[in-house]
Amino acid sequence: MEKDFIIAPESADVDLSGQIAVVTGANSGMGAATKKLFEKHGAIVCGLDLVEDDEANNMYNCNIADQTKVKEVIEKIDKKFGKIDILVCCAGVTNAINFEELTEAQWDRTMNINAKGTFFISQAVYEVMKRNKYGKMVHVSSIAGLASGAGSSVDYACSKGAVLVLSRYIARIGAEHGIYSNAIIPGPTETPMLYKLKDFNKPVIEDTSFPMNRKAKPEDCAYAILFLASQQSNFITGAYLDTNGGLVMR
Ligand SMILES: NC(=O)c1ccc[n+]([C@@H]2O[C@H](COP(=O)([O-])OP(=O)(O)OC[C@H]3O[C@@H](n4cnc5c(N)ncnc54)[C@H](O)[C@@H]3O)[C@@H](O)[C@H]2O)c1
């Protein structure tokens, strides 16, 4: 079957010039590092987060758990640029609560943002990408979504498992429309989120036995995301890329 989207890049150099990217959670940690890295590679990056609108810096106020707001912001970006080539779903929250103590409200908040919110934004952007017959989605899961007991609360682990399935679901349905969908699976990464867990998850945070003798920096994850958002990964979809420095090898 003939396709009218780009099959392979002409060069090994990552060039995102002319591309429009949406990055959720762009005000902090991995999302902020990704926005900066993509801009360095030529993309126009619309950052979504719980911030005031700042269109001069391409930052948009958007709670991803609010479907009406998500649709409004994606429509605004689509109207302004006429397309969205890349979606990176970084926005997320975690809890530091033991299994026996987790309440329904705490479970709901995490699932609403990490699982449902990631679905809302992916669904809204999918429509734009389908119309344009091209798009790269990268979903940020977590080692907690794979390995039970990876020092996270149960709501967070379950929400990150959902993100993995969502990413592969989109890979399956999107392939015929030129839409790629992949996930990265970070281990402990030095961002504000990790340090929110410092009392709950001391053994992981203070561990000195990481194979590379360090935790990830947000930029380590941003480079993995860049690869999956670029045309250098044009035969990769439905993949899970471990970005944990060898902490878990599978
Ligand atoms: N830091 C780690 O150790 C680690 C490990 C594995 C996976 N992750 C995942 O990486 C992603 C990025 O996290 P980070 O470590 O950079 O954390 P972070 O707390 O630095 O950044 C998360 C960002 O998401 C935003 N956000 C939260 N709720 C939102 C909502 N409802 N709508 C829009 N934005 C919202 C926050 O305001 C923040 O800017 C998350 O999905 C997280 O689960 C982090």
The ligand as an SDF file (V2000), in Angstrom:
LIG
                    3D

 44 48  0  0  0  0  0  0  0  0999 V2000
   11.1330   12.0110   38.2930 N   0  0  0  0  0  0  0  0  0  0  0  0
   11.0940   10.7140   38.2400 C   0  0  0  0  0  0  0  0  0  0  0  0
   11.8310   10.0430   38.9890 O   0  0  0  0  0  0  0  0  0  0  0  0
   10.1940   10.0200   37.2640 C   0  0  0  0  0  0  0  0  0  0  0  0
   10.3920    8.6500   37.0310 C   0  0  0  0  0  0  0  0  0  0  0  0
    9.5740    8.0030   36.1220 C   0  0  0  0  0  0  0  0  0  0  0  0
    8.5960    8.6890   35.4560 C   0  0  0  0  0  0  0  0  0  0  0  0
    8.3980   10.0100   35.6950 N   0  0  0  0  0  0  0  0  0  0  0  0
    7.3450   10.6880   34.9450 C   0  0  0  0  0  0  0  0  0  0  0  0
    7.9150   11.7290   34.1950 O   0  0  0  0  0  0  0  0  0  0  0  0
    6.9350   12.7210   33.9060 C   0  0  0  0  0  0  0  0  0  0  0  0
    7.5260   14.0800   34.1960 C   0  0  0  0  0  0  0  0  0  0  0  0
    7.7100   14.1980   35.5940 O   0  0  0  0  0  0  0  0  0  0  0  0
    8.8990   15.0230   36.2540 P   0  0  0  0  0  0  0  0  0  0  0  0
    9.7210   14.0620   36.9960 O   0  0  0  0  0  0  0  0  0  0  0  0
    9.4980   15.9200   35.2590 O   0  0  0  0  0  0  0  0  0  0  0  0
    8.0400   15.7880   37.3730 O   0  0  0  0  0  0  0  0  0  0  0  0
    7.7690   17.3170   37.6550 P   0  0  0  0  0  0  0  0  0  0  0  0
    6.9020   17.3260   38.8660 O   0  0  0  0  0  0  0  0  0  0  0  0
    9.0510   18.0640   37.6600 O   0  0  0  0  0  0  0  0  0  0  0  0
    6.9310   17.7790   36.3690 O   0  0  0  0  0  0  0  0  0  0  0  0
    5.6000   17.4090   36.1750 C   0  0  0  0  0  0  0  0  0  0  0  0
    4.8760   18.5850   35.5200 C   0  0  0  0  0  0  0  0  0  0  0  0
    3.5270   18.1690   35.2320 O   0  0  0  0  0  0  0  0  0  0  0  0
    2.6850   19.2580   35.5360 C   0  0  0  0  0  0  0  0  0  0  0  0
    1.3180   18.8120   35.8150 N   0  0  0  0  0  0  0  0  0  0  0  0
    0.8570   18.1170   36.8780 C   0  0  0  0  0  0  0  0  0  0  0  0
   -0.4640   17.9470   36.8040 N   0  0  0  0  0  0  0  0  0  0  0  0
   -0.8580   18.5230   35.6520 C   0  0  0  0  0  0  0  0  0  0  0  0
   -2.1180   18.6860   35.0180 C   0  0  0  0  0  0  0  0  0  0  0  0
   -3.2470   18.2170   35.5720 N   0  0  0  0  0  0  0  0  0  0  0  0
   -2.1690   19.3400   33.8430 N   0  0  0  0  0  0  0  0  0  0  0  0
   -1.0450   19.8390   33.2820 C   0  0  0  0  0  0  0  0  0  0  0  0
    0.1780   19.7340   33.8370 N   0  0  0  0  0  0  0  0  0  0  0  0
    0.2580   19.0870   35.0120 C   0  0  0  0  0  0  0  0  0  0  0  0
    3.3060   19.8890   36.7760 C   0  0  0  0  0  0  0  0  0  0  0  0
    2.8200   21.2130   36.9910 O   0  0  0  0  0  0  0  0  0  0  0  0
    4.7810   19.8240   36.4240 C   0  0  0  0  0  0  0  0  0  0  0  0
    5.2090   20.9800   35.7430 O   0  0  0  0  0  0  0  0  0  0  0  0
    5.7220   12.3660   34.7830 C   0  0  0  0  0  0  0  0  0  0  0  0
    4.7350   11.7850   33.9870 O   0  0  0  0  0  0  0  0  0  0  0  0
    6.2850   11.3720   35.7730 C   0  0  0  0  0  0  0  0  0  0  0  0
    5.3150   10.4950   36.2390 O   0  0  0  0  0  0  0  0  0  0  0  0
    9.1770   10.6860   36.5800 C   0  0  0  0  0  0  0  0  0  0  0  0
  1  2  1  0
  2  3  2  0
  2  4  1  0
  4  5  1  0
  4 44  2  0
  5  6  2  0
  6  7  1  0
  7  8  2  0
  8  9  1  0
  8 44  1  0
  9 10  1  0
  9 42  1  0
 10 11  1  0
 11 12  1  0
 11 40  1  0
 12 13  1  0
 13 14  1  0
 14 15  2  0
 14 16  1  0
 14 17  1  0
 17 18  1  0
 18 19  2  0
 18 20  1  0
 18 21  1  0
 21 22  1  0
 22 23  1  0
 23 24  1  0
 23 38  1  0
 24 25  1  0
 25 26  1  0
 25 36  1  0
 26 27  1  0
 26 35  1  0
 27 28  2  0
 28 29  1  0
 29 30  1  0
 29 35  2  0
 30 31  1  0
 30 32  2  0
 32 33  1  0
 33 34  2  0
 34 35  1  0
 36 37  1  0
 36 38  1  0
 38 39  1  0
 40 41  1  0
 40 42  1  0
 42 43  1  0
M  CHG  2   8   1  16  -1
M  END
$$$$
